[in-house]
Amino acid sequence: MTTHAGNILNNPRITEKAAYMAEQGCYVFNVAPSANKTQIAAAIRATFKVTPRKVTVVAVPRKLVMTRGSNRKGQTAGGKKAYVFLKKGDKIEIA
């Protein structure tokens, strides 16, 4: 089953850890929960025109939290993120 690249890659994950890893050639993306490594690699190739060296996928668990004002219980979204490792010299421009 082929899926459009826009449905696989949700958005880049902008964090301090991700910014540090981008300097080392590893980029972090939020991805669709149903996406696998080969689909993610194909989406990176189609979107950014670079070939990933390695793709690692991590499930982000849902967490119980309390709201600030009304002290109600809730849950964070959870989901899936992918670490995309590129060859030395390859870069992805995230604006």
Backbone as XML, in Angstrom:
<?xml version="1.0"?>
<chain id="A" units="angstrom">
  <residue number="1" name="MET">
    <atom name="N" x="0.842" y="-1.183" z="0.000"/>
    <atom name="CA" x="0.000" y="0.000" z="0.000"/>
    <atom name="C" x="0.887" y="1.246" z="0.000"/>
  </residue>
  <residue number="2" name="THR">
    <atom name="N" x="0.708" y="2.107" z="-0.963"/>
    <atom name="CA" x="1.485" y="3.343" z="-1.018"/>
    <atom name="C" x="0.666" y="4.478" z="-0.437"/>
  </residue>
  <residue number="3" name="THR">
    <atom name="N" x="1.290" y="5.254" z="0.392"/>
    <atom name="CA" x="0.634" y="6.380" z="1.033"/>
    <atom name="C" x="1.397" y="7.641" z="0.672"/>
  </residue>
  <residue number="4" name="HIS">
    <atom name="N" x="0.671" y="8.728" z="0.513"/>
    <atom name="CA" x="1.284" y="10.012" z="0.171"/>
    <atom name="C" x="2.215" y="10.458" z="1.289"/>
  </residue>
  <residue number="5" name="ALA">
    <atom name="N" x="3.342" y="11.078" z="0.934"/>
    <atom name="CA" x="4.360" y="11.496" z="1.916"/>
    <atom name="C" x="3.784" y="12.480" z="2.927"/>
  </residue>
  <residue number="6" name="GLY">
    <atom name="N" x="2.826" y="13.313" z="2.507"/>
    <atom name="CA" x="2.227" y="14.283" z="3.425"/>
    <atom name="C" x="1.407" y="13.635" z="4.518"/>
  </residue>
  <residue number="7" name="ASN">
    <atom name="N" x="0.944" y="12.406" z="4.281"/>
    <atom name="CA" x="0.188" y="11.690" z="5.303"/>
    <atom name="C" x="1.105" y="10.944" z="6.271"/>
  </residue>
  <residue number="8" name="ILE">
    <atom name="N" x="2.353" y="10.741" z="5.902"/>
    <atom name="CA" x="3.305" y="10.024" z="6.760"/>
    <atom name="C" x="4.004" y="10.992" z="7.711"/>
  </residue>
  <residue number="9" name="LEU">
    <atom name="N" x="4.611" y="12.062" z="7.163"/>
    <atom name="CA" x="5.337" y="13.042" z="7.981"/>
    <atom name="C" x="4.368" y="14.122" z="8.433"/>
  </residue>
  <residue number="10" name="ASN">
    <atom name="N" x="4.106" y="14.195" z="9.737"/>
    <atom name="CA" x="3.200" y="15.236" z="10.235"/>
    <atom name="C" x="3.905" y="16.581" z="10.306"/>
  </residue>
  <residue number="11" name="ASN">
    <atom name="N" x="4.998" y="16.671" z="11.060"/>
    <atom name="CA" x="5.760" y="17.908" z="11.182"/>
    <atom name="C" x="7.094" y="17.605" z="11.861"/>
  </residue>
  <residue number="12" name="PRO">
    <atom name="N" x="8.086" y="18.489" z="11.686"/>
    <atom name="CA" x="9.350" y="18.290" z="12.404"/>
    <atom name="C" x="9.160" y="18.582" z="13.882"/>
  </residue>
  <residue number="13" name="ARG">
    <atom name="N" x="9.896" y="17.878" z="14.702"/>
    <atom name="CA" x="9.824" y="18.070" z="16.150"/>
    <atom name="C" x="10.867" y="19.109" z="16.535"/>
  </residue>
  <residue number="14" name="ILE">
    <atom name="N" x="10.425" y="20.282" z="17.007"/>
    <atom name="CA" x="11.326" y="21.384" z="17.326"/>
    <atom name="C" x="11.557" y="21.395" z="18.842"/>
  </residue>
  <residue number="15" name="THR">
    <atom name="N" x="12.667" y="20.809" z="19.267"/>
    <atom name="CA" x="13.042" y="20.778" z="20.681"/>
    <atom name="C" x="14.547" y="21.047" z="20.779"/>
  </residue>
  <residue number="16" name="GLU">
    <atom name="N" x="15.022" y="21.246" z="21.987"/>
    <atom name="CA" x="16.457" y="21.452" z="22.181"/>
    <atom name="C" x="17.240" y="20.213" z="21.757"/>
  </residue>
  <residue number="17" name="LYS">
    <atom name="N" x="16.734" y="19.047" z="22.132"/>
    <atom name="CA" x="17.407" y="17.799" z="21.772"/>
    <atom name="C" x="17.440" y="17.630" z="20.254"/>
  </residue>
  <residue number="18" name="ALA">
    <atom name="N" x="16.330" y="17.933" z="19.590"/>
    <atom name="CA" x="16.269" y="17.798" z="18.132"/>
    <atom name="C" x="17.221" y="18.780" z="17.452"/>
  </residue>
  <residue number="19" name="ALA">
    <atom name="N" x="17.340" y="19.983" z="17.986"/>
    <atom name="CA" x="18.251" y="20.975" z="17.409"/>
    <atom name="C" x="19.700" y="20.515" z="17.555"/>
  </residue>
  <residue number="20" name="TYR">
    <atom name="N" x="20.041" y="19.944" z="18.693"/>
    <atom name="CA" x="21.398" y="19.425" z="18.901"/>
    <atom name="C" x="21.661" y="18.258" z="17.956"/>
  </residue>
  <residue number="21" name="MET">
    <atom name="N" x="20.682" y="17.364" z="17.801"/>
    <atom name="CA" x="20.861" y="16.191" z="16.949"/>
    <atom name="C" x="20.951" y="16.582" z="15.468"/>
  </residue>
  <residue number="22" name="ALA">
    <atom name="N" x="20.268" y="17.673" z="15.079"/>
    <atom name="CA" x="20.321" y="18.126" z="13.685"/>
    <atom name="C" x="21.746" y="18.536" z="13.310"/>
  </residue>
  <residue number="23" name="GLU">
    <atom name="N" x="22.500" y="19.061" z="14.262"/>
    <atom name="CA" x="23.901" y="19.401" z="14.010"/>
    <atom name="C" x="24.733" y="18.147" z="13.738"/>
  </residue>
  <residue number="24" name="GLN">
    <atom name="N" x="24.310" y="17.019" z="14.299"/>
    <atom name="CA" x="25.021" y="15.756" z="14.127"/>
    <atom name="C" x="24.539" y="14.977" z="12.897"/>
  </residue>
  <residue number="25" name="GLY">
    <atom name="N" x="23.497" y="15.490" z="12.207"/>
    <atom name="CA" x="22.997" y="14.808" z="11.010"/>
    <atom name="C" x="21.802" y="13.918" z="11.256"/>
  </residue>
  <residue number="26" name="CYS">
    <atom name="N" x="21.102" y="14.121" z="12.365"/>
    <atom name="CA" x="19.909" y="13.339" z="12.687"/>
    <atom name="C" x="18.740" y="14.299" z="12.870"/>
  </residue>
  <residue number="27" name="TYR">
    <atom name="N" x="17.627" y="14.038" z="12.177"/>
    <atom name="CA" x="16.465" y="14.917" z="12.240"/>
    <atom name="C" x="15.288" y="14.150" z="12.837"/>
  </residue>
  <residue number="28" name="VAL">
    <atom name="N" x="14.445" y="14.848" z="13.608"/>
    <atom name="CA" x="13.347" y="14.212" z="14.322"/>
    <atom name="C" x="12.024" y="14.733" z="13.763"/>
  </residue>
  <residue number="29" name="PHE">
    <atom name="N" x="11.102" y="13.808" z="13.458"/>
    <atom name="CA" x="9.801" y="14.151" z="12.903"/>
    <atom name="C" x="8.693" y="13.456" z="13.675"/>
  </residue>
  <residue number="30" name="ASN">
    <atom name="N" x="7.549" y="14.130" z="13.845"/>
    <atom name="CA" x="6.333" y="13.468" z="14.292"/>
    <atom name="C" x="5.753" y="12.776" z="13.067"/>
  </residue>
  <residue number="31" name="VAL">
    <atom name="N" x="5.390" y="11.503" z="13.199"/>
    <atom name="CA" x="4.888" y="10.747" z="12.052"/>
    <atom name="C" x="3.539" y="10.122" z="12.388"/>
  </residue>
  <residue number="32" name="ALA">
    <atom name="N" x="2.870" y="9.634" z="11.360"/>
    <atom name="CA" x="1.569" y="8.988" z="11.535"/>
    <atom name="C" x="1.740" y="7.723" z="12.370"/>
  </residue>
  <residue number="33" name="PRO">
    <atom name="N" x="0.783" y="7.423" z="13.253"/>
    <atom name="CA" x="0.909" y="6.235" z="14.108"/>
    <atom name="C" x="0.982" y="4.918" z="13.334"/>
  </residue>
  <residue number="34" name="SER">
    <atom name="N" x="0.452" y="4.899" z="12.117"/>
    <atom name="CA" x="0.457" y="3.660" z="11.330"/>
    <atom name="C" x="1.685" y="3.528" z="10.432"/>
  </residue>
  <residue number="35" name="ALA">
    <atom name="N" x="2.575" y="4.532" z="10.424"/>
    <atom name="CA" x="3.731" y="4.537" z="9.517"/>
    <atom name="C" x="4.815" y="3.578" z="9.993"/>
  </residue>
  <residue number="36" name="ASN">
    <atom name="N" x="5.481" y="2.930" z="9.016"/>
    <atom name="CA" x="6.615" y="2.078" z="9.353"/>
    <atom name="C" x="7.902" y="2.696" z="8.797"/>
  </residue>
  <residue number="37" name="LYS">
    <atom name="N" x="9.042" y="2.057" z="9.059"/>
    <atom name="CA" x="10.341" y="2.640" z="8.701"/>
    <atom name="C" x="10.495" y="2.839" z="7.192"/>
  </residue>
  <residue number="38" name="THR">
    <atom name="N" x="10.053" y="1.873" z="6.394"/>
    <atom name="CA" x="10.222" y="1.996" z="4.952"/>
    <atom name="C" x="9.353" y="3.112" z="4.386"/>
  </residue>
  <residue number="39" name="GLN">
    <atom name="N" x="8.147" y="3.272" z="4.907"/>
    <atom name="CA" x="7.283" y="4.364" z="4.464"/>
    <atom name="C" x="7.877" y="5.718" z="4.844"/>
  </residue>
  <residue number="40" name="ILE">
    <atom name="N" x="8.442" y="5.812" z="6.040"/>
    <atom name="CA" x="9.052" y="7.063" z="6.501"/>
    <atom name="C" x="10.263" y="7.402" z="5.625"/>
  </residue>
  <residue number="41" name="ALA">
    <atom name="N" x="11.103" y="6.410" z="5.327"/>
    <atom name="CA" x="12.275" y="6.642" z="4.477"/>
    <atom name="C" x="11.853" y="7.099" z="3.087"/>
  </residue>
  <residue number="42" name="ALA">
    <atom name="N" x="10.805" y="6.500" z="2.536"/>
    <atom name="CA" x="10.317" y="6.891" z="1.211"/>
    <atom name="C" x="9.751" y="8.309" z="1.239"/>
  </residue>
  <residue number="43" name="ALA">
    <atom name="N" x="9.076" y="8.688" z="2.326"/>
    <atom name="CA" x="8.518" y="10.029" z="2.447"/>
    <atom name="C" x="9.632" y="11.075" z="2.557"/>
  </residue>
  <residue number="44" name="ILE">
    <atom name="N" x="10.711" y="10.762" z="3.268"/>
    <atom name="CA" x="11.861" y="11.673" z="3.378"/>
    <atom name="C" x="12.504" y="11.854" z="2.011"/>
  </residue>
  <residue number="45" name="ARG">
    <atom name="N" x="12.664" y="10.738" z="1.263"/>
    <atom name="CA" x="13.243" y="10.806" z="-0.075"/>
    <atom name="C" x="12.395" y="11.680" z="-1.000"/>
  </residue>
  <residue number="46" name="ALA">
    <atom name="N" x="11.070" y="11.512" z="-0.942"/>
    <atom name="CA" x="10.175" y="12.259" z="-1.836"/>
    <atom name="C" x="10.097" y="13.734" z="-1.456"/>
  </residue>
  <residue number="47" name="THR">
    <atom name="N" x="10.103" y="14.039" z="-0.158"/>
    <atom name="CA" x="9.898" y="15.414" z="0.293"/>
    <atom name="C" x="11.178" y="16.240" z="0.241"/>
  </residue>
  <residue number="48" name="PHE">
    <atom name="N" x="12.276" y="15.711" z="0.752"/>
    <atom name="CA" x="13.503" y="16.494" z="0.910"/>
    <atom name="C" x="14.612" y="16.124" z="-0.070"/>
  </residue>
  <residue number="49" name="LYS">
    <atom name="N" x="14.409" y="15.105" z="-0.915"/>
    <atom name="CA" x="15.389" y="14.695" z="-1.941"/>
    <atom name="C" x="16.727" y="14.263" z="-1.350"/>
  </residue>
  <residue number="50" name="VAL">
    <atom name="N" x="16.685" y="13.634" z="-0.171"/>
    <atom name="CA" x="17.882" y="13.045" z="0.428"/>
    <atom name="C" x="17.553" y="11.604" z="0.820"/>
  </residue>
  <residue number="51" name="THR">
    <atom name="N" x="18.565" y="10.747" z="0.848"/>
    <atom name="CA" x="18.357" y="9.348" z="1.203"/>
    <atom name="C" x="18.787" y="9.117" z="2.644"/>
  </residue>
  <residue number="52" name="PRO">
    <atom name="N" x="17.878" y="8.640" z="3.501"/>
    <atom name="CA" x="18.246" y="8.379" z="4.897"/>
    <atom name="C" x="19.192" y="7.182" z="5.009"/>
  </residue>
  <residue number="53" name="ARG">
    <atom name="N" x="20.147" y="7.300" z="5.917"/>
    <atom name="CA" x="21.071" y="6.201" z="6.207"/>
    <atom name="C" x="20.402" y="5.195" z="7.133"/>
  </residue>
  <residue number="54" name="LYS">
    <atom name="N" x="19.612" y="5.731" z="8.094"/>
    <atom name="CA" x="18.937" y="4.876" z="9.067"/>
    <atom name="C" x="17.700" y="5.611" z="9.574"/>
  </residue>
  <residue number="55" name="VAL">
    <atom name="N" x="16.640" y="4.871" z="9.886"/>
    <atom name="CA" x="15.422" y="5.437" z="10.463"/>
    <atom name="C" x="15.087" y="4.656" z="11.723"/>
  </residue>
  <residue number="56" name="THR">
    <atom name="N" x="14.914" y="5.354" z="12.843"/>
    <atom name="CA" x="14.515" y="4.736" z="14.098"/>
    <atom name="C" x="13.161" y="5.298" z="14.500"/>
  </residue>
  <residue number="57" name="VAL">
    <atom name="N" x="12.237" y="4.415" z="14.872"/>
    <atom name="CA" x="10.872" y="4.826" z="15.204"/>
    <atom name="C" x="10.624" y="4.577" z="16.688"/>
  </residue>
  <residue number="58" name="VAL">
    <atom name="N" x="10.014" y="5.580" z="17.354"/>
    <atom name="CA" x="9.740" y="5.491" z="18.787"/>
    <atom name="C" x="8.278" y="5.838" z="19.030"/>
  </residue>
  <residue number="59" name="ALA">
    <atom name="N" x="7.586" y="5.005" z="19.809"/>
    <atom name="CA" x="6.208" y="5.307" z="20.187"/>
    <atom name="C" x="6.221" y="6.260" z="21.379"/>
  </residue>
  <residue number="60" name="VAL">
    <atom name="N" x="5.454" y="7.342" z="21.292"/>
    <atom name="CA" x="5.354" y="8.309" z="22.385"/>
    <atom name="C" x="4.079" y="7.970" z="23.164"/>
  </residue>
  <residue number="61" name="PRO">
    <atom name="N" x="4.180" y="7.570" z="24.428"/>
    <atom name="CA" x="2.987" y="7.134" z="25.162"/>
    <atom name="C" x="2.102" y="8.300" z="25.582"/>
  </residue>
  <residue number="62" name="ARG">
    <atom name="N" x="0.819" y="8.004" z="25.761"/>
    <atom name="CA" x="-0.108" y="8.990" z="26.322"/>
    <atom name="C" x="0.174" y="9.089" z="27.819"/>
  </residue>
  <residue number="63" name="LYS">
    <atom name="N" x="0.029" y="10.286" z="28.384"/>
    <atom name="CA" x="0.289" y="10.474" z="29.811"/>
    <atom name="C" x="-0.901" y="11.160" z="30.456"/>
  </residue>
  <residue number="64" name="LEU">
    <atom name="N" x="-1.212" y="10.767" z="31.677"/>
    <atom name="CA" x="-2.271" y="11.422" z="32.433"/>
    <atom name="C" x="-1.737" y="12.723" z="33.015"/>
  </residue>
  <residue number="65" name="VAL">
    <atom name="N" x="-2.495" y="13.807" z="32.873"/>
    <atom name="CA" x="-2.092" y="15.102" z="33.402"/>
    <atom name="C" x="-3.289" y="15.753" z="34.082"/>
  </residue>
  <residue number="66" name="MET">
    <atom name="N" x="-2.995" y="16.732" z="34.925"/>
    <atom name="CA" x="-4.044" y="17.523" z="35.564"/>
    <atom name="C" x="-4.033" y="18.910" z="34.931"/>
  </residue>
  <residue number="67" name="THR">
    <atom name="N" x="-5.217" y="19.465" z="34.650"/>
    <atom name="CA" x="-5.278" y="20.808" z="34.100"/>
    <atom name="C" x="-4.960" y="21.811" z="35.196"/>
  </residue>
  <residue number="68" name="ARG">
    <atom name="N" x="-4.549" y="23.004" z="34.824"/>
    <atom name="CA" x="-4.117" y="23.983" z="35.815"/>
    <atom name="C" x="-5.279" y="24.604" z="36.573"/>
  </residue>
  <residue number="69" name="GLY">
    <atom name="N" x="-6.253" y="25.133" z="35.841"/>
    <atom name="CA" x="-7.294" y="25.913" z="36.499"/>
    <atom name="C" x="-8.325" y="25.098" z="37.240"/>
  </residue>
  <residue number="70" name="SER">
    <atom name="N" x="-8.863" y="24.060" z="36.603"/>
    <atom name="CA" x="-10.002" y="23.360" z="37.196"/>
    <atom name="C" x="-9.646" y="22.009" z="37.803"/>
  </residue>
  <residue number="71" name="ASN">
    <atom name="N" x="-8.366" y="21.641" z="37.774"/>
    <atom name="CA" x="-7.902" y="20.371" z="38.336"/>
    <atom name="C" x="-8.657" y="19.169" z="37.798"/>
  </residue>
  <residue number="72" name="ARG">
    <atom name="N" x="-8.942" y="19.179" z="36.513"/>
    <atom name="CA" x="-9.557" y="18.018" z="35.873"/>
    <atom name="C" x="-8.467" y="17.138" z="35.299"/>
  </residue>
  <residue number="73" name="LYS">
    <atom name="N" x="-8.765" y="15.859" z="35.190"/>
    <atom name="CA" x="-7.805" y="14.940" z="34.591"/>
    <atom name="C" x="-7.934" y="14.981" z="33.079"/>
  </residue>
  <residue number="74" name="GLY">
    <atom name="N" x="-6.810" y="14.790" z="32.409"/>
    <atom name="CA" x="-6.790" y="14.743" z="30.958"/>
    <atom name="C" x="-5.638" y="13.880" z="30.505"/>
  </residue>
  <residue number="75" name="GLN">
    <atom name="N" x="-5.443" y="13.797" z="29.193"/>
    <atom name="CA" x="-4.350" y="13.016" z="28.646"/>
    <atom name="C" x="-3.617" y="13.818" z="27.582"/>
  </residue>
  <residue number="76" name="THR">
    <atom name="N" x="-2.298" y="13.594" z="27.503"/>
    <atom name="CA" x="-1.540" y="14.183" z="26.404"/>
    <atom name="C" x="-1.807" y="13.354" z="25.151"/>
  </residue>
  <residue number="77" name="ALA">
    <atom name="N" x="-1.419" y="13.870" z="24.010"/>
    <atom name="CA" x="-1.792" y="13.247" z="22.746"/>
    <atom name="C" x="-1.074" y="11.922" z="22.479"/>
  </residue>
  <residue number="78" name="GLY">
    <atom name="N" x="0.199" y="11.809" z="22.817"/>
    <atom name="CA" x="0.935" y="10.609" z="22.456"/>
    <atom name="C" x="1.209" y="10.600" z="20.962"/>
  </residue>
  <residue number="79" name="GLY">
    <atom name="N" x="1.555" y="9.465" z="20.398"/>
    <atom name="CA" x="1.795" y="9.355" z="18.958"/>
    <atom name="C" x="3.054" y="8.582" z="18.651"/>
  </residue>
  <residue number="80" name="LYS">
    <atom name="N" x="3.740" y="9.006" z="17.596"/>
    <atom name="CA" x="4.947" y="8.317" z="17.143"/>
    <atom name="C" x="5.920" y="9.344" z="16.588"/>
  </residue>
  <residue number="81" name="LYS">
    <atom name="N" x="7.211" y="9.135" z="16.854"/>
    <atom name="CA" x="8.229" y="10.016" z="16.283"/>
    <atom name="C" x="9.297" y="9.166" z="15.620"/>
  </residue>
  <residue number="82" name="ALA">
    <atom name="N" x="9.976" y="9.785" z="14.662"/>
    <atom name="CA" x="11.008" y="9.077" z="13.905"/>
    <atom name="C" x="12.297" y="9.876" z="13.929"/>
  </residue>
  <residue number="83" name="TYR">
    <atom name="N" x="13.407" y="9.188" z="14.197"/>
    <atom name="CA" x="14.736" y="9.770" z="14.096"/>
    <atom name="C" x="15.290" y="9.367" z="12.733"/>
  </residue>
  <residue number="84" name="VAL">
    <atom name="N" x="15.600" y="10.350" z="11.896"/>
    <atom name="CA" x="16.091" y="10.096" z="10.541"/>
    <atom name="C" x="17.564" y="10.493" z="10.485"/>
  </residue>
  <residue number="85" name="PHE">
    <atom name="N" x="18.431" y="9.513" z="10.271"/>
    <atom name="CA" x="19.873" y="9.738" z="10.199"/>
    <atom name="C" x="20.272" y="9.874" z="8.743"/>
  </residue>
  <residue number="86" name="LEU">
    <atom name="N" x="21.041" y="10.928" z="8.425"/>
    <atom name="CA" x="21.492" y="11.178" z="7.056"/>
    <atom name="C" x="22.994" y="10.971" z="6.945"/>
  </residue>
  <residue number="87" name="LYS">
    <atom name="N" x="23.469" y="10.802" z="5.693"/>
    <atom name="CA" x="24.906" y="10.688" z="5.455"/>
    <atom name="C" x="25.580" y="12.007" z="5.781"/>
  </residue>
  <residue number="88" name="LYS">
    <atom name="N" x="26.879" y="11.954" z="6.021"/>
    <atom name="CA" x="27.632" y="13.182" z="6.277"/>
    <atom name="C" x="27.565" y="14.075" z="5.049"/>
  </residue>
  <residue number="89" name="GLY">
    <atom name="N" x="27.271" y="15.349" z="5.266"/>
    <atom name="CA" x="27.174" y="16.285" z="4.156"/>
    <atom name="C" x="25.743" y="16.544" z="3.703"/>
  </residue>
  <residue number="90" name="ASP">
    <atom name="N" x="24.813" y="15.588" z="3.927"/>
    <atom name="CA" x="23.406" y="15.806" z="3.577"/>
    <atom name="C" x="22.740" y="16.630" z="4.664"/>
  </residue>
  <residue number="91" name="LYS">
    <atom name="N" x="21.822" y="17.511" z="4.254"/>
    <atom name="CA" x="21.111" y="18.344" z="5.210"/>
    <atom name="C" x="19.655" y="18.477" z="4.798"/>
  </residue>
  <residue number="92" name="ILE">
    <atom name="N" x="18.792" y="18.734" z="5.782"/>
    <atom name="CA" x="17.381" y="19.027" z="5.548"/>
    <atom name="C" x="17.146" y="20.433" z="6.066"/>
  </residue>
  <residue number="93" name="GLU">
    <atom name="N" x="16.587" y="21.297" z="5.223"/>
    <atom name="CA" x="16.269" y="22.665" z="5.638"/>
    <atom name="C" x="14.872" y="22.689" z="6.239"/>
  </residue>
  <residue number="94" name="ILE">
    <atom name="N" x="14.798" y="22.938" z="7.542"/>
    <atom name="CA" x="13.517" y="23.046" z="8.244"/>
    <atom name="C" x="13.314" y="24.512" z="8.578"/>
  </residue>
  <residue number="95" name="ALA">
    <atom name="N" x="12.315" y="25.114" z="7.950"/>
    <atom name="CA" x="12.100" y="26.547" z="8.128"/>
    <atom name="C" x="11.109" y="26.837" z="9.221"/>
  </residue>
</chain>
